Amino acid sequence: QRPREGRVRLGDQDLATLSRHAYWQQTSVVFQDSLLFHATIAENLRAGCPDADEAAVRAAARAAGIDGWIDSLPQGYDTMVAGDTCSGGQRQRLAIARALLRGPRLLALDEPVSALDPPTAEAVMATLRQAGDGRTVLLVTHRMSDAARADHVVVFEAGRVVEQGPPSELLAAGGAWAALCRREATGG
């Protein structure tokens, strides 16, 4: 769907000039509940980029902070996995590696740490901050502490944008963003 007004850009490209195929080639998504196929780790990582060579697969795993765990396994990247054979943090990091392997200009993350315990969530978010260097990252989250590290925040209420801007400016303005931050800080 084309915007009714204004422009949406991916880097320096106007999305109106890109084909759907070209857009999807530059985009990767990590969902809240990441999917693992009953296949080897390498096959799972190559799911979005079947022609990736071993060096690229290893580089993506390293960028996602999961390479040490993979290397510790007796069969390494040839280890068979499925959704129930890995922890939540391992599944998320494998999903991040799979997304990064595609070399996306746009990385969309939908509540990527919502089901993780706090230490694992913080470790995964640190990985995502590092992996986001040089690309546009769209983070959908209810965790204000994660959103506060963004360059730009868009606050929705009932499906409508009620506030947007740099987190520090929104906090100083004392509106919806500030109220959400206060609520998270007080546990309410």
SULNORSUL-V729975 format. One record per residue. N is the residue number from 1. RES is the residue in one small letter. PHI is phi in radians with two decimals (NA if undefined). D_CENTER is the distance of its C-alpha to the mean C-alpha in whole Angstrom. Layout:
N_RES_PHI_D_CENTER, N_RES_PHI_D_CENTER
This chain:
1_q_NA_23, 2_r_-1.41_24, 3_p_-1.11_24, 4_r_-1.28_27, 5_e_-2.65_27, 6_g_1.29_26, 7_r_-2.32_23, 8_v_-2.04_20, 9_r_-2.05_19, 10_l_-2.02_16, 11_g_1.15_17, 12_d_-1.73_21, 13_q_-1.79_21, 14_d_-1.32_22, 15_l_-1.05_21, 16_a_-1.12_24, 17_t_-1.68_25, 18_l_-1.65_23, 19_s_-1.28_23, 20_r_-1.02_21, 21_h_-1.08_21, 22_a_-1.11_20, 23_y_-1.11_17, 24_w_-1.15_15, 25_q_-1.13_16, 26_q_-1.79_14, 27_t_-2.17_11, 28_s_-2.31_8, 29_v_-2.27_6, 30_v_-2.08_5, 31_f_-1.57_8, 32_q_-0.99_9, 33_d_-1.93_12, 34_s_-1.29_11, 35_l_-1.80_14, 36_l_-2.02_16, 37_f_-1.51_19, 38_h_-1.30_22, 39_a_-2.84_22, 40_t_-1.27_22, 41_i_-1.04_19, 42_a_-1.05_20, 43_e_-1.15_20, 44_n_-1.08_17, 45_l_-1.20_15, 46_r_-1.42_17, 47_a_-0.95_17, 48_g_-1.70_15, 49_c_-2.65_17, 50_p_-1.03_20, 51_d_-1.60_22, 52_a_-1.11_20, 53_d_-1.43_23, 54_e_-1.06_23, 55_a_-1.10_22, 56_a_-1.19_19, 57_v_-1.08_18, 58_r_-1.14_19, 59_a_-1.13_17, 60_a_-1.15_13, 61_a_-1.11_14, 62_r_-1.12_16, 63_a_-1.11_13, 64_a_-1.54_10, 65_g_1.23_14, 66_i_-2.03_15, 67_d_-1.11_18, 68_g_-1.08_20, 69_w_-1.12_20, 70_i_-1.06_20, 71_d_-1.13_23, 72_s_-1.37_25, 73_l_-1.37_25, 74_p_-0.97_29, 75_q_-1.81_27, 76_g_0.91_24, 77_y_-1.20_22, 78_d_-1.61_25, 79_t_-1.25_24, 80_m_-1.33_24, 81_v_-2.36_21, 82_a_-2.67_21, 83_g_-0.96_19, 84_d_-1.65_21, 85_t_-1.76_22, 86_c_-2.25_19, 87_s_-1.25_18, 88_g_-1.02_15, 89_g_-1.13_13, 90_q_-1.15_14, 91_r_-1.05_13, 92_q_-1.13_9, 93_r_-1.17_10, 94_l_-1.13_11, 95_a_-1.13_9, 96_i_-1.12_7, 97_a_-1.05_10, 98_r_-1.05_11, 99_a_-1.16_8, 100_l_-1.21_9, 101_l_-1.01_13, 102_r_-1.27_13, 103_g_1.12_13, 104_p_-1.26_11, 105_r_-1.47_12, 106_l_-2.13_10, 107_l_-2.00_6, 108_a_-1.78_5, 109_l_-2.18_3, 110_d_-1.84_7, 111_e_0.78_8, 112_p_-1.20_6, 113_v_-2.16_9, 114_s_-1.08_12, 115_a_-1.73_14, 116_l_-1.81_14, 117_d_-1.19_17, 118_p_-0.93_17, 119_p_-1.13_17, 120_t_-1.18_15, 121_a_-1.04_12, 122_e_-1.13_13, 123_a_-1.13_13, 124_v_-1.16_9, 125_m_-1.14_9, 126_a_-1.09_11, 127_t_-1.06_10, 128_l_-1.17_6, 129_r_-1.08_9, 130_q_-1.19_11, 131_a_-1.19_9, 132_g_-1.34_8, 133_d_-0.99_12, 134_g_1.45_14, 135_r_-2.51_11, 136_t_-1.51_10, 137_v_-2.07_7, 138_l_-1.88_7, 139_l_-1.91_6, 140_v_-1.73_9, 141_t_-2.68_10, 142_h_-1.80_14, 143_r_-1.59_14, 144_m_-1.10_16, 145_s_-1.09_15, 146_d_-1.35_12, 147_a_-1.15_12, 148_a_-1.12_15, 149_r_-1.55_14, 150_a_-1.34_13, 151_d_-1.33_15, 152_h_-2.53_16, 153_v_-2.07_15, 154_v_-2.09_17, 155_v_-1.77_18, 156_f_-1.89_19, 157_e_-2.38_22, 158_a_0.90_24, 159_g_1.37_21, 160_r_-2.12_23, 161_v_-1.27_21, 162_v_-1.93_24, 163_e_-2.88_22, 164_q_-2.75_20, 165_g_2.63_20, 166_p_-1.12_20, 167_p_-0.94_19, 168_s_-1.12_22, 169_e_-1.19_24, 170_l_-1.16_23, 171_l_-1.11_24, 172_a_-1.14_27, 173_a_-1.24_28, 174_g_1.29_28, 175_g_-1.61_27, 176_a_-1.06_24, 177_w_-1.06_22, 178_a_-1.05_24, 179_a_-1.12_25, 180_l_-1.12_22, 181_c_-1.12_21, 182_r_-1.07_25, 183_r_-1.07_24, 184_e_-1.17_21, 185_a_-1.14_24, 186_t_-1.67_27, 187_g_1.34_25, 188_g_-1.92_26
